[in-house]
Each structure stands twice: as C-alpha cells, then as structure tokens.
Amino acid sequence: MTHLYPPPDQAMADHPLAYSDPELRAYAEEQAEDILESVVHYMPLLLPCMGALLIFMLAFIAVFMA
C-alpha cells in the first residue's frame, strides 16, 4: 500500500514533493510572510514608547487616586 500524501514534516517543508491540499501549495509558493518577522523590526522603538506610556498612565492614576 503506497501513501498518496506526504508525512506532516514533509508537507510543511519548503518544497515538498507533493501537496495534499492545493490551497496549501498556492500559499507556500507565494512565500507567505511571517507576521512576527514583519513586527520585530519595530520592537526597539515600540517597547520603550509603550513602557513610557505605561509609566505615565500609572503615575496619572496614582495622582488621580490621591
């Protein structure tokens, strides 16, 4: 008995021999963009700004509650 579909590790490889799902083939061939990879470049700017905003908001709450 021969298997028609590749094993999971081969199906998710860069260039598998055969795809079980034609939509997976189209998605893999257009080289889907990794979401985390697109956001990582903004982290050195975004993290300090969000930290400063958080500290300001906490200080504002502390003053408002006093």
One Martini backbone bead per residue (centre of mass of N, CA, C, O) as a GRO file, in nm:
protein
   66
    1MET     BB    1   0.093   0.039   0.026
    2THR     BB    2   0.052   0.360  -0.082
    3HIS     BB    3   0.113   0.692  -0.026
    4LEU     BB    4  -0.026   1.004  -0.125
    5TYR     BB    5   0.077   1.152   0.125
    6PRO     BB    6   0.268   1.336   0.301
    7PRO     BB    7   0.425   1.393   0.560
    8PRO     BB    8   0.411   1.655   0.777
    9ASP     BB    9   0.712   1.745   0.746
   10GLN     BB   10   0.695   1.756   0.430
   11ALA     BB   11   0.445   1.943   0.392
   12MET     BB   12   0.610   2.187   0.557
   13ALA     BB   13   0.810   2.229   0.362
   14ASP     BB   14   0.943   2.419   0.122
   15HIS     BB   15   0.966   2.154  -0.104
   16PRO     BB   16   0.752   1.949  -0.165
   17LEU     BB   17   0.657   1.693  -0.371
   18ALA     BB   18   0.357   1.689  -0.240
   19TYR     BB   19   0.021   1.796  -0.222
   20SER     BB   20  -0.293   1.766  -0.053
   21ASP     BB   21  -0.332   2.086  -0.089
   22PRO     BB   22  -0.379   2.342  -0.309
   23GLU     BB   23  -0.374   2.584  -0.108
   24LEU     BB   24  -0.100   2.518   0.017
   25ARG     BB   25   0.061   2.554  -0.241
   26ALA     BB   26  -0.008   2.853  -0.294
   27TYR     BB   27   0.093   2.957  -0.017
   28ALA     BB   28   0.391   2.851  -0.043
   29GLU     BB   29   0.469   2.983  -0.323
   30GLU     BB   30   0.421   3.291  -0.214
   31GLN     BB   31   0.560   3.331   0.047
   32ALA     BB   32   0.472   3.364   0.333
   33GLU     BB   33   0.438   3.598   0.574
   34ASP     BB   34   0.575   3.667   0.869
   35ILE     BB   35   0.450   3.836   1.128
   36LEU     BB   36   0.686   3.859   1.328
   37GLU     BB   37   0.898   3.955   1.119
   38SER     BB   38   0.745   4.237   1.065
   39VAL     BB   39   0.765   4.343   1.383
   40VAL     BB   40   1.061   4.330   1.498
   41HIS     BB   41   1.172   4.609   1.381
   42TYR     BB   42   0.985   4.787   1.597
   43MET     BB   43   1.074   4.717   1.896
   44PRO     BB   44   1.297   4.935   1.974
   45LEU     BB   45   1.060   5.159   1.969
   46LEU     BB   46   0.799   5.041   2.103
   47LEU     BB   47   0.879   4.955   2.394
   48PRO     BB   48   0.963   5.234   2.518
   49CYS     BB   49   0.698   5.381   2.454
   50MET     BB   50   0.509   5.188   2.614
   51GLY     BB   51   0.654   5.222   2.885
   52ALA     BB   52   0.609   5.528   2.913
   53LEU     BB   53   0.300   5.516   2.898
   54LEU     BB   54   0.259   5.333   3.144
   55ILE     BB   55   0.393   5.516   3.355
   56PHE     BB   56   0.210   5.759   3.308
   57MET     BB   57  -0.058   5.618   3.375
   58LEU     BB   58   0.017   5.531   3.665
   59ALA     BB   59   0.075   5.817   3.769
   60PHE     BB   60  -0.205   5.932   3.709
   61ILE     BB   61  -0.361   5.739   3.892
   62ALA     BB   62  -0.215   5.810   4.156
   63VAL     BB   63  -0.292   6.111   4.156
   64PHE     BB   64  -0.602   6.074   4.126
   65MET     BB   65  -0.633   5.897   4.396
   66ALA     BB   66  -0.505   6.124   4.587
   0.00000   0.00000   0.00000
